[in-house]
Structures are given as C-alpha cells and as structure tokens.
Amino acid sequence: MYLRGEQGSISINFERRNFDLTLGRDMLLERRTIDFSANGIGLSGRLKTSKRTSLFLGGMSYDYSLPIAIQPDTDILRFLAISRISLMNSLIDYRLSGGIELEIGESRVDFRYATWKTAVFQGRVESLGIGLLMLLGDTVDVEFRLASDESDECGRVTVFSVFMYLYKE
C-alpha cells in the first residue's frame, strides 16, 4: 500500500521470498536440497524538506518458514559467511535504513546509513554509502552505489554496486 502527497510518501511493504537451497557433496556426504520461504513486512517513508532535498527512512522484518539460524556455539558452517554476496548473507532477519537525498537536475544523490542482522549467523552489519541515480532514457535509470560495510563476520568491506531499472510504458 502506497500513499503519496506533495510533501512526502509512506508505504507498507510486503515481500514473499521462496528459496531452493542445494548443498553439494563438497559440503555434505550426499547432495541435499532444502526448500523454505520468508515473508517480510515493512514500512518506508519520505519527507520533502526543501525544493531539492528529502529525508527517507525504511525498514523490513522477515519471518522464515524454517529455523535457519546457526546456534551461537556452532562454528562448523561459519566459513559460509566470508562473502557479503553469498546466499547465507542475503538471508536477513531485519533491515533498517535512512538518509538524505539531493536532486541535481534529472539525477539524484543520496547519503545512506543502513543496518541489518543476518538470519543464519545472527551477525549485525552497519553500512554507510553514497548513491547516484541517473536517468538514461524514458524507461531506463541506472544507479551507482559505493558503501563501506562493517560486519561481525567479515570486518570492514567496501562495496560498489550498479543497478539498472527498466520501466514498462
């Protein structure tokens, strides 16, 4: 559900994620597939503070169909947390973010703080980032994002991401 006015917007968000995780023979004696799902519920908002600036805040909490957290005293699978882009670190318990956005012509620059907790390892991640969103055409936007993440499992990591948004007319 999404409500928008001249000075801002607010939305109630729902996500449904389905997973089919296959663990190969290099991790287990025999190949095993685990099916599970997650439902996420969240809230986000944006407030226009001047002609070219706005503040934004959002969060999402997830509920998994299976207990996926590794017990705190079990270190045998912690090696899976090495990469931020691994599947295990994309399974999150909750996420919160907020920041400020500046309009520069057709482009937008934002400064963002985010924090989340991983669902499998129960580790926290804090992130500071800057993003640039540019219009490429009537139906295409591109976003470049540079962030510095500090996590319990990986320490400090610098991340550069590129997102492309395609809109259907």
Buried (B, 14 or more C-beta within 10 A) or exposed (E): EEEEEEEBBBBEBEEEEEBEEEEEEEEEEEEEEEEBEBEBEBEBBBEBEEEEEBBBBBBBBBEBEEEBBBEEEEEEEBEBBEEBEEEBBEBBBBBBBBBBBEBEEEEBBBEBBBBBBBBBBBBBBEBBBBBBBBBEEEEEBBBEBEBEBBBBBBEEBEEEEEEEEEEEE
